Every structure is written in C-alpha cells, then in structure tokens.
Amino acid sequence: MPRFFSNKRLILLLVGVIILVALISFSLKDRQNASLPEQVVKDVVGFGQSLFSKPALYITDVIGNIDGILNTYEENKHLKVRLSEYASGQAELMDIKAENERLLEIVGKEDDLRVYEPVQATVISRNPDQWEEKIIIDKGAVNGIEKNMAVITANGLIGKIVLVTPFTSTVELLSTENRNFRVASVVAGDKTYGLIEGYDRKRSELIMKRIDSSFEVKIGQKVITSGLGGIFPKGLLIGEVTEVSTDDYGLTKLAYIRPAADFSLLDHVIVAKRSSIVVQGTDGDGTGDTEGEEGS
C-alpha cells in the first residue's frame, strides 16, 4: 500500500510538470494575445489595483486642491498688500503732483523741465561710415520736429536732433566722438552734477566728467539728465555708474557710465518734443563741423 501511494505521488508530480510545460509552451506560442489564465490573472490584478488606485488618486487630488487653495490664499494676501502699497503710492504721487502745481503757480513758472510731448519715429537710415554716430528718422519739420530736441528709446537717452528737413531728421548719438557733444547730468537721488563728455569705445561706456571731488559717487547708481543744460528734459535715464576715478589733474572726479540704451540696435525711437524755449546753456549749440552739436 505505501508503495502504491509513493507511485501515485510520482505520477501526480509528472502530470503536474507536463501540464506546466504545456501551459508555458501555450503561452509562448502567441505573445500578442494573452491566454485565458493570463487574462484571468490580469483582470483580477487590474481590478484590485483599481480598488486601491482610485481612492489614492482621489485623496491626492484633494490634498493638491487644499494645497492650491492655501497657496492662492497666501498669494491673495500678498497681492492685497502690494495693491494697498500701490494705491498708497498713487495717492502720494497725486498729492505730490498737486503740490507741485500749486508751487509752480506760486512762483509763476509755466514751464516744467520734465514736460515733453513724445513723437514716435522709425529709423530709416544709418551712416555706414560713422556706424556709432548718426541715424536718420522718418519725422521732420512737418511733424513739429526741431533741432536740438532730445531722442530716446524705451530704455533711455540716445542723442539729439542735429539736422531737420521737412520729412526726416538726423540724430547724433551719445556714442559720437564729437567732443562738443555734452549732456548736463546728475546722479539720481543725489545732488551730484556733472557732464557727459565723450565715449570710450573700448569699454562701450559714456564718460561723466567735472564731478565735484567732495561728492561720493557709488558704483551701480543711476545717472539721469539734470534738465539744467537747456536742451534735454529733466529725468531722462542715461545709464549706470560702473567705475569712479579722478581726472588727470586730480581736481574733479570722472565716472564711467554703462548706457541704458543700446546704440547698435535702433529701429524705433521717440523724439522729446518740447514747447519750452531752449536756451544757450551747458548742453547748448556746439561748434565745429557737425551742425547742432552740444557745447559748453
């Protein structure tokens, strides 16, 4: 009897091995289609995964929504603070403007050094022999353009009008080598005055000279037009201080200014059309071969 059971176990083991080999060969016969056992197993496993994945995804979405709401709440608080600061700044600016108007009425001053009418213009030509010096724009006398009007871009000051025809105007750039071209300037937020005189081509920077040696000029400070020279409106951005040193005689300081505007890429400019009378001042009419350049 024990021998029979032993043989029976051996027979069952062989039958099991045969069935297993048959199933393996059957499954390998065509891998593009799953066998019935594989289908059953995949379906059962897939159903089980769906039971766990759907609640997990739902919880993840809920947590994500809560996090998004919290972030939105914090951003909303931050924006409300900024908005209140903006509203406060606007109110303060309006008050300052109103006070400025009252002061102008008191002193009887009609002109403001900052006021100008912007005239949009397109660059239509550039002298290839003096690539860094002059451009021609498509606005002229018929558009109210006059000699010595300042020309700017969205980034800052680039030059001034030196010649006007009925339909075009010639602009001399700050990067000119004309030594008579000067711009009365001041360090923004300070009372440090000077003159933009010259352009260093190696550094591609403007040179601000005649700075009182008692004043401290720091790297990174902005330089703007002072409006005191008689041509350029007050407050036009010129550039940023990159280096400060003394002049050859050690009596005054000079500063290198990185221009705010790119003189090599000019296609659209703005002419600062002013109604005030241009006087002969620091940046008044110059002398020399170039008509309308600034002098002392």
Secondary structure, DSSP 8 states (H G I E B T S, - for coil): -HHHHHHHHHHHHHHHHHHHHHHHHHHHH-TTS--HHHHHHHHHHHHHHHHHHHHHHHHHHHHHHHHHHHHHHHHHHHHHHHHHHHHHHHHHHHHHHHHHHHHHHHHT----TT--EEEEEEEEEE-GGGTTTEEEES--GGGT--TT-EEE-SSSEEEEEEEE-SS-EEEEETT---TT-EEEEEETTS--EEEEEEEETTTTEEEEEEEETTS---TT-EEEE-S-SSSS-TT-EEEEEEEEEE-TTSSEEEEEEEESS-TTS-SEEEEEE--S---SSTTEE--SSSTT-EE-
